[in-house]
């Protein structure tokens, strides 16, 4: 498997094999029972004439099916298709996951995507089998199930944390989707561990294998003091959410489970925070598909064998990611971290939760007083922050990739490396190669690939649509840290 499956026979073979790799990529609706399941459901495989496959649980629910009580399809990791695809449906799913419908309504979602609400509803219904309200409702049901099973939060808090407008709406949705009451769902919960009052503790599902050590090391090398803390098995940070400051920690236990502990200022921020964490750790990726595709090339097979399940880290905040990339594009990882720490200590917001990365307004107003380096570079960073602050430049997880790249390249001081790096980290685009990156080119040469940009780009075409994961492998394979190089020659991967 190299791409998400769409063919009926492929999907039927997947459910016959109870293949867990496909969980979250589609659901199986059985007409004889009116139940929909995840592909790995342990129940007897239904006859093909009784089966309909849907791309989302919302589509199955809209068609009159309810979730299987045995396999709970909503507990599966999310679909990797929403990063792999760059169309309106995929962008809508990323924005719905980020809580846009709860904060701005369907009208806000449609405006972000550049469509009328009627046309967007028609488009999503055609592509995904459900409109934006149904898709958002399914996302809220998934979050509510996760909180009911994974925490001891009161049901009233679960309702608002999941994004529901009322407790009754939550209860009705749970009963309709799962054919269980919230109390019956809670009876399935795991035995909770010791949790600090005011925090939640959830287990985050993902498809294995997972290069957890690699992603924690990545975070540790780039951690901004006061905002982020990383160890060999954990990462925590403070961040700004719509309802106020928040904090989270992701840690790996001995059973290879990822635990999320989090605190939020408003319960409605919890679901978007969980989605943000999943994007940071690339938890909806399909590593088996990536490894299988890349491993077919003799030059890459040793890299894949050495690091199965490699991930491409996402971003906690798109605006922050752009500033981090611009600061790091001319200097080493260590120097970038030092500069970002100084910027945050000088301009960051101190709250009861902890230190927050500076707002774009603060960088626009006072960044020139804190940043060090060439004047043109400082003006570019301050100018980008000002454009983000006043809205003349938008940067979100739901952007169209080509339009986002063009908008960034139109800004002074932003070149292809920065625009593509932001696209990789913010949109989760799995097919980005950075041929001008010194460390990546060093890793390519050490792996038997062309070390010069033009032949490397030509060779890497055979790795599509997984060139971001190829990039991650090549960074890992770089034998030595490259010497400092100015942006006018070759930029560095730093942030």
C-alpha positions as CSV (number, residue, x, y, z in Angstrom):
1,X,0.0,0.0,0.0
2,X,1.4,3.4,-1.0
3,X,-1.7,5.6,-0.9
4,X,-5.0,5.5,0.9
5,X,-7.2,2.9,-0.7
6,X,-10.3,3.8,-2.7
7,X,-11.1,0.6,-4.6
8,X,-13.8,-1.6,-3.2
9,X,-11.8,-4.8,-3.6
10,X,-8.8,-3.3,-1.8
11,X,-10.9,-2.2,1.1
12,X,-12.7,-5.5,1.3
13,X,-9.4,-7.3,1.4
14,X,-8.3,-4.9,4.2
15,X,-11.4,-5.7,6.4
16,X,-11.1,-9.4,5.7
17,X,-7.5,-9.3,7.0
18,X,-8.6,-7.1,9.9
19,X,-5.7,-4.8,9.0
20,X,-5.2,-2.2,11.7
21,X,-3.2,0.0,9.2
22,X,-6.5,1.1,7.6
23,X,-8.3,2.1,10.8
24,X,-9.3,5.7,10.4
25,X,-8.9,5.7,6.6
26,X,-12.5,4.6,6.0
27,X,-15.4,2.9,7.8
28,X,-17.3,-0.2,6.8
29,X,-21.1,0.0,7.0
30,X,-23.1,-3.2,7.0
31,X,-26.6,-2.9,5.6
32,X,-27.9,-6.0,7.4
33,X,-27.1,-4.7,10.9
34,X,-27.1,-1.0,10.2
35,X,-23.7,-0.7,12.0
36,X,-20.5,0.8,10.8
37,X,-17.1,-0.5,12.0
38,X,-13.4,0.2,11.7
39,X,-11.5,-2.1,9.2
40,X,-9.9,-4.1,12.0
41,X,-13.2,-4.9,13.8
42,X,-12.9,-8.5,15.2
43,X,-16.5,-9.3,14.2
44,X,-17.2,-11.8,11.4
45,X,-16.5,-10.2,8.0
46,X,-19.8,-9.3,6.3
47,X,-20.7,-10.5,2.9
48,X,-19.5,-8.0,0.2
49,X,-23.1,-7.5,-1.0
50,X,-24.0,-6.1,2.4
51,X,-21.1,-3.7,2.6
52,X,-20.8,0.0,1.8
53,X,-17.6,1.9,2.5
54,X,-17.6,5.5,3.6
55,X,-14.7,7.9,3.9
56,X,-15.8,9.3,7.3
57,X,-17.9,8.1,10.2
58,X,-20.1,11.2,9.7
59,X,-21.0,9.9,6.2
60,X,-22.0,6.5,7.6
61,X,-24.0,8.2,10.4
62,X,-25.8,10.5,7.9
63,X,-26.7,7.3,5.9
64,X,-28.5,5.9,8.9
65,X,-25.8,3.7,10.5
66,X,-24.5,3.7,14.1
67,X,-21.1,3.0,15.5
68,X,-20.1,-0.5,16.4
69,X,-20.0,-1.0,20.2
70,X,-17.3,-3.6,19.9
71,X,-14.6,-1.8,17.8
72,X,-15.6,1.9,18.4
73,X,-14.4,3.2,15.1
74,X,-14.2,6.8,16.5
75,X,-11.3,5.6,18.7
76,X,-9.1,5.0,15.6
77,X,-6.3,7.5,14.6
78,X,-7.4,10.1,12.0
79,X,-7.0,9.6,8.3
80,X,-3.7,10.5,6.7
81,X,-5.7,11.6,3.6
82,X,-6.3,15.1,5.0
83,X,-2.6,15.9,4.8
84,X,-2.0,13.9,1.6
85,X,-4.8,15.6,-0.2
86,X,-4.7,19.3,-0.7
87,X,-8.2,19.9,-2.0
88,X,-11.0,21.8,-0.4
89,X,-12.4,18.7,1.4
90,X,-9.0,18.0,3.0
91,X,-8.6,21.6,4.0
92,X,-12.1,21.7,5.5
93,X,-11.3,18.6,7.5
94,X,-8.1,20.2,8.9
95,X,-10.1,23.3,9.9
96,X,-13.0,21.4,11.4
97,X,-10.5,19.4,13.5
98,X,-9.0,22.8,14.6
99,X,-12.4,23.9,16.0
100,X,-13.3,26.5,13.4
101,X,-16.9,25.5,13.2
102,X,-17.3,25.8,17.0
103,X,-15.7,29.2,17.0
104,X,-16.9,30.7,13.7
105,X,-19.7,28.5,12.5
106,X,-20.2,27.0,9.1
107,X,-20.2,30.5,7.6
108,X,-16.7,31.1,9.0
109,X,-15.4,27.8,7.7
110,X,-16.8,28.6,4.2
111,X,-15.3,32.1,4.2
112,X,-11.9,30.7,5.1
113,X,-12.1,28.3,2.2
114,X,-13.5,30.9,-0.2
115,X,-16.9,29.4,-0.9
116,X,-20.5,30.1,0.0
117,X,-22.0,28.0,2.8
118,X,-24.4,26.3,0.3
119,X,-21.6,25.4,-2.2
120,X,-19.3,24.1,0.6
121,X,-22.1,21.9,2.0
122,X,-22.8,20.6,-1.5
123,X,-19.1,20.0,-2.2
124,X,-18.4,18.2,1.2
125,X,-21.5,16.1,0.8
126,X,-20.4,14.9,-2.6
127,X,-16.8,14.3,-1.6
128,X,-17.2,13.0,2.0
129,X,-20.8,12.0,2.2
130,X,-21.7,14.6,4.9
131,X,-21.9,18.3,5.2
132,X,-19.8,20.5,7.5
133,X,-22.2,20.4,10.4
134,X,-22.3,16.6,10.3
135,X,-18.6,16.4,10.1
136,X,-18.1,18.8,13.0
137,X,-20.7,16.8,15.0
138,X,-18.8,13.6,14.3
139,X,-15.6,15.2,15.5
140,X,-17.3,16.4,18.7
141,X,-18.6,12.8,19.3
142,X,-15.1,11.4,18.8
143,X,-13.7,13.9,21.3
144,X,-16.5,13.3,23.9
145,X,-15.9,9.5,23.6
146,X,-12.2,10.0,24.2
147,X,-12.8,12.1,27.3
148,X,-15.5,9.8,28.7
149,X,-13.3,6.7,28.3
150,X,-9.9,8.3,29.1
151,X,-10.7,10.7,32.0
152,X,-12.8,11.2,35.1
153,X,-14.0,14.6,33.9
154,X,-17.7,15.2,34.9
155,X,-20.0,14.7,31.9
156,X,-20.9,18.4,31.9
157,X,-17.3,19.3,31.4
158,X,-16.9,16.6,28.8
159,X,-19.7,18.2,26.8
160,X,-18.2,21.6,26.6
161,X,-14.6,20.4,26.2
162,X,-15.7,18.4,23.2
163,X,-17.3,21.5,21.6
164,X,-21.0,20.9,22.3
165,X,-23.2,23.9,23.0
166,X,-25.1,22.1,25.7
167,X,-25.0,19.0,27.9
168,X,-28.3,17.8,26.3
169,X,-26.8,18.2,22.8
170,X,-23.8,16.1,23.9
171,X,-26.0,13.4,25.5
172,X,-28.3,13.2,22.4
173,X,-25.3,12.9,20.0
174,X,-23.6,10.2,22.1
175,X,-26.8,8.1,22.2
176,X,-27.4,8.6,18.5
177,X,-23.9,7.9,17.3
178,X,-22.9,5.1,19.7
179,X,-26.3,3.7,20.8
180,X,-24.9,4.2,24.4
181,X,-25.5,6.7,27.1
182,X,-22.5,8.8,28.2
183,X,-22.5,6.7,31.4
184,X,-22.4,3.5,29.5
185,X,-19.5,4.7,27.5
186,X,-17.7,5.8,30.6
187,X,-18.1,2.3,32.0
188,X,-15.6,1.2,29.4
189,X,-12.9,3.6,30.6
190,X,-9.4,2.6,31.5
191,X,-8.3,2.7,35.1
192,X,-7.1,6.3,35.5
193,X,-3.7,7.1,36.8
194,X,-2.7,9.9,39.2
195,X,-3.7,13.2,37.6
196,X,-3.0,16.7,38.9
197,X,-6.2,18.6,39.7
198,X,-7.2,20.7,36.7
199,X,-5.4,18.5,34.2
200,X,-6.6,15.8,31.9
201,X,-4.6,12.6,31.0
202,X,-5.4,10.9,27.7
203,X,-3.9,8.1,25.6
204,X,-3.3,9.3,22.0
205,X,-3.9,6.6,19.4
206,X,-1.5,6.3,16.5
207,X,-0.5,3.8,13.8
208,X,2.8,2.1,14.5
209,X,5.7,2.0,14.1
210,X,6.5,5.3,15.8
211,X,10.0,6.8,15.9
212,X,9.2,8.5,19.3
213,X,12.8,8.9,20.3
214,X,13.5,10.8,17.0
215,X,10.7,13.2,17.4
216,X,11.5,13.9,21.1
217,X,15.1,14.5,20.1
218,X,14.0,16.9,17.3
219,X,11.9,18.8,19.9
220,X,14.8,18.9,22.4
221,X,17.3,20.3,19.9
222,X,14.9,23.2,19.1
223,X,13.2,23.8,22.5
224,X,12.8,27.5,23.4
225,X,13.7,27.9,27.1
226,X,10.7,28.9,29.2
227,X,8.2,27.8,26.6
228,X,9.2,24.3,25.8
229,X,10.8,21.4,27.7
230,X,11.9,18.2,26.1
231,X,13.5,15.0,27.4
232,X,14.3,11.7,25.6
233,X,10.7,10.5,26.3
234,X,8.6,13.6,26.7
235,X,7.8,17.1,25.4
236,X,5.9,19.9,27.0
237,X,5.1,23.5,26.1
238,X,2.9,26.5,26.8
239,X,0.9,27.9,23.9
240,X,-1.8,30.4,23.2
241,X,-5.3,29.0,22.4
242,X,-8.5,30.9,21.4
243,X,-9.7,30.9,25.0
244,X,-6.4,31.8,26.6
245,X,-3.1,30.2,27.6
246,X,-2.8,26.5,27.7
247,X,-0.1,23.8,28.5
248,X,0.4,20.3,27.4
249,X,2.9,17.4,27.9
250,X,3.2,14.3,25.7
251,X,5.1,11.4,27.2
252,X,5.9,7.8,26.2
253,X,5.3,5.1,28.8
254,X,6.8,1.6,28.9
255,X,4.0,0.1,26.9
256,X,4.8,2.5,24.0
257,X,1.6,4.5,24.6
258,X,1.6,8.2,24.2
259,X,0.0,10.1,27.1
260,X,-1.3,13.6,26.8
261,X,-1.6,15.8,29.9
262,X,-3.1,19.2,29.3
263,X,-4.5,22.3,31.0
264,X,-6.6,24.9,29.2
265,X,-8.2,28.2,30.2
266,X,-11.5,27.3,28.6
267,X,-13.0,23.9,28.1
268,X,-13.8,24.6,24.5
269,X,-10.0,24.8,23.8
270,X,-9.4,21.2,24.7
271,X,-10.5,19.6,21.4
272,X,-8.5,22.0,19.2
273,X,-5.5,21.4,21.5
274,X,-5.7,17.6,21.1
275,X,-5.8,18.2,17.3
276,X,-2.8,20.5,17.5
277,X,-0.8,17.9,19.5
278,X,-1.7,15.2,17.0
279,X,-0.4,17.4,14.2
280,X,2.8,18.3,16.1
281,X,3.6,14.6,16.5
282,X,2.2,13.6,13.0
283,X,0.1,10.9,14.7
284,X,-2.4,10.5,11.8
285,X,0.4,9.4,9.4
286,X,0.4,6.0,7.9
287,X,4.0,4.9,8.6
288,X,3.6,1.5,7.0
289,X,2.6,3.1,3.7
290,X,5.5,5.5,3.9
291,X,8.1,2.9,4.9
292,X,6.9,0.5,2.2
293,X,7.1,3.0,-0.5
294,X,10.5,4.5,0.4
295,X,11.9,1.1,1.2
296,X,11.5,-0.1,-2.3
297,X,14.5,2.0,-3.4
298,X,17.8,0.4,-2.6
299,X,19.4,3.7,-1.6
300,X,16.6,4.3,1.0
301,X,16.1,0.8,2.3
302,X,18.9,1.0,4.9
303,X,17.5,4.4,6.2
304,X,14.0,3.0,6.5
305,X,15.3,-0.2,8.3
306,X,17.3,2.0,10.7
307,X,14.4,4.3,11.5
308,X,11.0,2.7,10.9
309,X,8.0,5.0,11.5
310,X,9.8,8.3,11.1
311,X,7.6,11.3,11.5
312,X,7.6,14.9,10.2
313,X,6.9,17.2,13.1
314,X,4.1,19.7,12.7
315,X,3.7,23.2,14.3
316,X,2.0,24.4,17.5
317,X,1.1,27.7,15.9
318,X,1.4,28.7,12.2
319,X,2.5,32.3,12.9
320,X,5.1,31.2,15.4
321,X,6.4,28.6,12.9
322,X,7.0,31.3,10.2
323,X,9.0,33.4,12.7
324,X,11.0,30.4,13.8
325,X,11.8,29.4,10.3
326,X,12.8,33.0,9.3
327,X,15.1,33.3,12.3
328,X,16.7,29.9,11.7
329,X,17.2,30.2,8.0
330,X,20.7,31.6,8.2
331,X,22.1,30.1,11.3
332,X,22.7,26.8,13.1
333,X,20.1,25.0,15.2
334,X,21.8,26.1,18.5
335,X,22.1,29.7,17.4
336,X,18.5,29.8,16.3
337,X,17.4,28.4,19.6
338,X,19.5,31.1,21.4
339,X,18.0,33.9,19.3
340,X,14.4,32.6,19.8
341,X,14.9,32.2,23.6
342,X,16.2,35.8,23.8
343,X,13.3,37.0,21.7
344,X,10.8,35.2,23.9
345,X,12.4,36.3,27.2
346,X,12.2,39.9,26.0
347,X,8.8,40.0,24.4
348,X,6.9,36.8,25.5
349,X,3.8,37.0,27.6
350,X,4.1,35.7,31.1
351,X,1.0,34.2,32.5
352,X,0.0,32.0,35.5
353,X,0.4,29.0,33.1
354,X,3.9,30.0,32.0
355,X,5.8,31.8,29.3
356,X,4.2,32.2,25.9
357,X,5.9,32.8,22.6
358,X,5.6,36.5,21.6
359,X,2.5,37.7,19.7
360,X,3.0,38.9,16.2
361,X,2.1,42.4,17.4
362,X,4.9,42.4,20.0
363,X,7.4,41.3,17.4
364,X,6.2,43.8,14.9
365,X,6.5,46.6,17.4
366,X,9.7,45.7,19.3
367,X,11.4,42.9,17.4
368,X,14.0,45.2,15.9
369,X,15.1,46.1,19.4
370,X,15.8,42.5,20.3
371,X,16.8,40.7,17.2
372,X,20.4,40.6,16.1
373,X,21.9,40.1,12.7
374,X,21.8,41.7,9.3
375,X,19.4,44.6,9.0
376,X,17.6,43.2,6.0
377,X,16.9,40.0,7.8
378,X,15.5,41.8,10.9
379,X,13.3,44.0,8.7
380,X,12.0,40.9,6.9
381,X,11.1,39.2,10.2
382,X,9.5,42.3,11.7
383,X,7.6,42.9,8.4
384,X,6.3,39.3,8.3
385,X,5.1,39.6,11.9
386,X,3.4,42.9,11.1
387,X,1.6,41.4,8.1
388,X,0.4,38.5,10.2
389,X,-0.7,40.9,13.0
390,X,-2.8,43.1,10.7
391,X,-4.2,40.2,8.6
392,X,-2.6,41.2,5.3
393,X,-0.8,37.8,5.4
394,X,-2.8,34.8,6.6
395,X,-1.3,31.5,7.6
396,X,-3.5,28.6,8.8
397,X,-3.6,24.8,8.8
398,X,-6.4,25.1,6.2
399,X,-4.6,27.1,3.5
400,X,-4.3,26.0,0.0
401,X,-0.7,24.9,-0.4
402,X,0.1,26.7,-3.6
403,X,-1.6,29.9,-2.5
404,X,0.2,29.8,0.8
405,X,3.6,29.4,-0.9
406,X,2.9,32.2,-3.3
407,X,1.8,34.5,-0.5
408,X,5.0,33.8,1.5
409,X,7.3,34.2,-1.5
410,X,5.7,37.6,-2.1
411,X,7.0,38.8,1.3
412,X,10.5,40.4,1.5
413,X,13.1,38.1,2.8
414,X,11.2,34.9,2.4
415,X,12.6,32.5,-0.2
416,X,11.7,29.0,-1.4
417,X,13.4,27.2,1.5
418,X,11.3,29.1,4.1
419,X,8.1,28.9,2.2
420,X,8.4,25.2,1.6
421,X,9.6,24.4,5.1
422,X,6.5,26.3,6.6
423,X,4.3,24.4,4.2
424,X,5.8,21.1,5.4
425,X,5.4,22.0,9.1
426,X,2.1,24.0,9.1
427,X,0.1,22.1,6.5
428,X,1.6,18.7,7.1
429,X,2.3,18.4,3.4
430,X,3.9,14.9,3.0
431,X,5.5,15.7,-0.3
432,X,8.0,18.5,0.3
433,X,11.7,18.3,-0.6
434,X,14.2,21.1,0.4
435,X,17.0,20.7,-2.1
436,X,18.8,23.9,-0.9
437,X,19.1,22.6,2.6
438,X,22.8,21.9,3.5
439,X,22.1,19.2,6.1
440,X,19.6,17.4,3.8
441,X,22.1,17.4,0.9
442,X,24.8,16.1,3.2
443,X,22.5,13.3,4.2
444,X,21.6,12.6,0.6
445,X,25.3,12.3,-0.4
446,X,26.0,10.0,2.6
447,X,23.1,7.8,1.5
448,X,24.3,7.4,-2.1
449,X,21.9,10.0,-3.6
450,X,22.9,13.0,-5.6
451,X,24.3,15.8,-3.3
452,X,23.6,18.7,-5.7
453,X,20.1,20.3,-5.8
454,X,19.1,19.7,-9.4
455,X,20.0,16.0,-9.7
456,X,18.6,15.4,-6.1
457,X,15.3,17.0,-7.1
458,X,15.2,14.7,-10.2
459,X,16.0,11.6,-8.2
460,X,13.5,12.4,-5.4
461,X,10.6,12.4,-7.9
462,X,10.5,8.6,-7.5
463,X,9.8,9.1,-3.7
464,X,6.6,11.1,-4.4
465,X,4.2,11.6,-2.6
466,X,6.4,11.0,0.5
467,X,9.2,13.5,-0.1
468,X,8.8,15.1,3.3
469,X,9.5,11.8,4.9
470,X,12.4,11.3,2.5
471,X,13.7,14.7,3.8
472,X,13.3,13.6,7.4
473,X,15.4,10.5,6.6
474,X,18.1,12.5,4.9
475,X,18.3,15.0,7.8
476,X,18.8,12.0,10.1
477,X,21.5,10.6,7.8
478,X,23.6,13.8,7.6
479,X,27.0,12.7,8.9
480,X,28.2,16.0,10.3
481,X,26.7,19.4,11.1
482,X,27.3,21.7,8.1
483,X,29.3,24.8,8.5
484,X,27.6,28.2,8.7
485,X,26.4,29.4,5.3
486,X,24.6,32.6,4.3
487,X,21.1,32.4,2.9
488,X,22.3,33.8,-0.4
489,X,24.1,30.6,-1.0
490,X,22.4,27.7,0.7
491,X,19.9,27.9,3.7
492,X,20.0,25.5,6.6
493,X,17.3,23.4,8.2
494,X,17.1,24.7,11.7
495,X,13.6,25.2,13.1
